[in-house]
Amino acid sequence: MDVNKNEAQMRKGVIEYCTLLILSQQDCYSNDILGQLKEADMIVVEGTLYPLLTRLKNSELLSYRWEESTQGPPRKYYSLTEKGRTTLEEFDKSWTKLVDSINMLKSAKNK
């Protein structure tokens, strides 16, 4: 069994949740999102993030605005919509339930 492959799959499974968490704190440029994910050891590449942002926008969970940049072309800043905030609350509940279930199984293993 390839543990690294399983870990990568688990990360892919929560990257949407993590992106919504980041955007719940402040509006962000895509490189800022990538940087925060990398700081949290959630290794993500642009080829993964950009389609995710597009899908979240098309699902009306995100909106964006363009801002001029002093370091090149205008930048697209993403923010959560009300629907995105509601979805994040649902993710929070699901995440808590999942972690509780795993912790229950782990504690049963140690008995």
C-alpha positions in Angstrom: 0.0 0.0 0.0 1.4 3.4 -1.0 0.8 5.7 2.0 2.0 8.8 0.1 -0.6 8.1 -2.6 -3.4 7.8 0.0 -2.2 11.0 1.7 -2.4 12.8 -1.6 -5.9 11.5 -2.2 -7.0 12.7 1.2 -5.6 16.1 0.6 -7.4 16.3 -2.7 -10.6 15.4 -0.9 -10.3 18.4 1.4 -8.8 21.1 -0.8 -12.2 22.6 -1.6 -12.9 22.9 2.1 -9.5 24.4 2.8 -10.0 27.0 0.0 -13.3 28.1 1.4 -11.7 28.4 4.8 -9.0 30.6 3.5 -11.5 32.8 1.6 -13.7 33.1 4.7 -10.9 35.1 6.4 -10.3 37.5 3.5 -10.6 38.0 -0.2 -7.6 36.5 -1.9 -5.7 36.4 -5.2 -5.0 32.9 -6.4 -1.3 33.0 -5.6 -2.2 34.0 -2.0 -4.5 31.0 -1.8 -1.7 28.7 -3.1 0.7 30.3 -0.6 -1.6 29.7 2.4 -2.2 26.1 1.3 1.5 25.5 1.0 2.1 27.0 4.4 -0.4 24.5 5.8 1.5 21.6 4.0 -1.5 21.2 1.7 0.7 20.8 -1.4 -1.4 22.1 -4.4 -0.3 23.2 -7.8 -1.9 25.9 -10.0 -3.3 23.1 -12.3 -5.4 21.9 -9.4 -6.4 25.2 -7.9 -7.6 27.1 -11.0 -10.1 24.5 -12.1 -11.4 24.3 -8.5 -11.8 28.1 -8.3 -13.7 28.0 -11.6 -16.0 25.2 -10.4 -16.6 27.0 -7.1 -17.4 30.2 -9.0 -19.8 28.4 -11.4 -21.5 26.8 -8.4 -22.0 30.4 -7.1 -19.9 29.7 -3.9 -17.3 32.4 -5.0 -17.4 35.7 -6.7 -14.4 37.7 -8.0 -13.3 41.2 -8.8 -10.4 42.5 -10.8 -7.9 44.8 -9.1 -5.0 46.7 -10.6 -1.6 45.5 -9.6 1.6 47.4 -9.3 3.5 44.3 -10.3 1.9 43.4 -13.6 -1.5 42.8 -15.0 -4.7 43.2 -13.0 -5.4 40.4 -10.5 -8.5 38.5 -9.9 -9.5 38.5 -6.2 -11.9 35.8 -5.0 -14.4 36.1 -2.2 -17.1 33.9 -0.6 -20.7 34.5 -1.5 -23.6 33.9 0.9 -24.1 30.5 -0.6 -20.3 29.9 -0.1 -20.6 30.8 3.6 -23.5 28.4 4.0 -21.6 25.7 2.2 -18.6 26.3 4.5 -20.8 25.9 7.5 -22.0 22.6 6.2 -18.4 21.5 5.5 -17.5 22.5 9.1 -20.3 20.2 10.4 -19.2 17.4 8.1 -15.6 17.8 9.0 -16.3 17.7 12.8 -18.4 14.6 12.4 -15.7 12.9 10.3 -13.0 13.7 12.8 -15.1 12.6 15.7 -15.8 9.3 13.9 -12.1 8.7 13.2 -11.1 9.6 16.7 -13.7 7.1 18.0 -12.3 4.4 15.9 -8.7 5.3 16.9 -9.6 5.2 20.6 -11.3 1.8 20.2 -8.1 0.5 18.6 -6.1 1.5 21.6 -8.3 -0.3 24.1 
